[in-house]
Amino acid sequence: MATAATNVVYNQVFKKKIADAVRVGMGGGLCFCGINMYFKNEKFYDDWVMPLFKKMEPETAHVMAKKAAKYNLVPVSKLEESRLLTPPSSSSSACTCSAPIVGEALT
């Protein structure tokens, strides 16, 4: 009889330790995610967030992406826009050739 009672006690202690380990693990995971979202770590988004979005239904992923953008959880891109993509200023010498426009009748 004594062994049955001690087994019950050991099972309760074991269950409490497992529950505590799960709580600590989940708390650490939430802290990890929170810190990376706060500092807007692009590697975190590439390695963790984007694979999760790719596994979701498209509509659900879209709604979640809109909410993340609404609450400013999306990192700003650190890449600079190329100067080749900007339109030329009006003071620069533009091509003033008089070639006919495609589809225009030649006279």
C-alpha positions as CSV (number, residue, x, y, z in Angstrom):
1,M,0.0,0.0,0.0
2,A,2.8,2.4,0.7
3,T,4.2,2.0,-2.8
4,A,0.8,3.0,-4.4
5,A,0.7,6.1,-2.3
6,T,4.2,7.1,-3.2
7,N,3.5,6.4,-6.9
8,V,0.6,8.8,-6.8
9,V,2.8,11.5,-5.1
10,Y,5.5,11.0,-7.7
11,N,3.0,11.2,-10.5
12,Q,1.7,14.5,-9.2
13,V,5.2,15.9,-8.8
14,F,6.2,14.7,-12.3
15,K,3.0,16.3,-13.8
16,K,3.8,19.6,-12.0
17,K,7.4,19.6,-13.3
18,I,6.3,18.9,-16.9
19,A,3.7,21.7,-16.6
20,D,6.3,24.1,-15.2
21,A,8.7,23.2,-18.0
22,V,6.0,23.8,-20.6
23,R,5.2,27.2,-19.1
24,V,8.9,28.3,-19.0
25,G,9.4,27.1,-22.6
26,M,6.3,29.0,-23.8
27,G,7.3,32.1,-21.9
28,G,10.8,32.0,-23.4
29,G,9.3,31.6,-26.9
30,L,7.0,34.5,-26.4
31,C,9.9,36.7,-25.1
32,F,12.0,35.6,-28.1
33,C,9.2,36.5,-30.6
34,G,8.4,39.8,-28.7
35,I,12.0,41.0,-28.7
36,N,12.5,40.2,-32.4
37,M,9.2,41.9,-33.3
38,Y,10.2,44.9,-31.2
39,F,13.6,45.3,-32.9
40,K,12.0,44.3,-36.3
41,N,14.6,41.7,-37.0
42,E,14.4,40.9,-40.7
43,K,16.0,37.5,-40.3
44,F,13.3,36.5,-37.7
45,Y,10.6,37.4,-40.3
46,D,12.4,35.5,-43.0
47,D,13.1,32.4,-40.9
48,W,10.0,32.2,-38.7
49,V,7.1,34.4,-39.7
50,M,7.1,34.0,-43.5
51,P,7.1,30.1,-43.4
52,L,4.1,30.3,-41.1
53,F,2.2,32.6,-43.5
54,K,3.0,30.3,-46.4
55,K,1.3,27.4,-44.6
56,M,-1.9,29.4,-43.9
57,E,-4.9,29.8,-46.2
58,P,-4.3,32.9,-48.4
59,E,-7.3,34.8,-47.0
60,T,-6.2,34.2,-43.4
61,A,-2.6,35.2,-44.2
62,H,-3.9,38.4,-45.9
63,V,-6.0,39.4,-42.9
64,M,-3.2,38.8,-40.5
65,A,-0.7,40.7,-42.7
66,K,-3.1,43.7,-42.8
67,K,-3.4,43.6,-39.0
68,A,0.4,43.4,-38.6
69,A,0.8,46.4,-40.8
70,K,-1.9,48.3,-39.0
71,Y,-0.1,47.8,-35.6
72,N,3.3,48.6,-37.2
73,L,4.7,45.1,-36.6
74,V,6.2,44.8,-40.1
75,P,9.9,45.9,-40.5
76,V,10.8,48.7,-42.8
77,S,13.0,47.6,-45.6
78,K,16.6,48.6,-45.1
79,L,17.4,48.5,-48.8
80,E,17.8,51.9,-50.5
81,E,16.0,52.6,-53.7
82,S,18.3,52.6,-56.7
83,R,18.8,56.0,-58.4
84,L,18.1,54.3,-61.7
85,L,14.5,53.8,-60.6
86,T,13.8,57.5,-60.0
87,P,12.5,59.5,-63.0
88,P,14.9,62.0,-64.5
89,S,14.6,65.7,-63.4
90,S,13.2,68.2,-65.9
91,S,16.5,70.0,-66.1
92,S,18.4,67.0,-67.5
93,S,18.7,66.6,-71.3
94,A,16.0,64.3,-72.4
95,C,15.9,62.6,-75.8
96,T,14.3,65.0,-78.2
97,C,14.5,62.8,-81.3
98,S,11.6,63.0,-83.7
99,A,11.1,59.4,-84.4
100,P,7.5,58.4,-85.3
101,I,5.4,56.8,-82.6
102,V,4.5,53.2,-83.1
103,G,1.1,53.0,-84.8
104,E,1.3,56.6,-86.2
105,A,0.9,56.9,-89.9
106,L,4.0,58.0,-91.8
107,T,3.5,61.1,-94.0
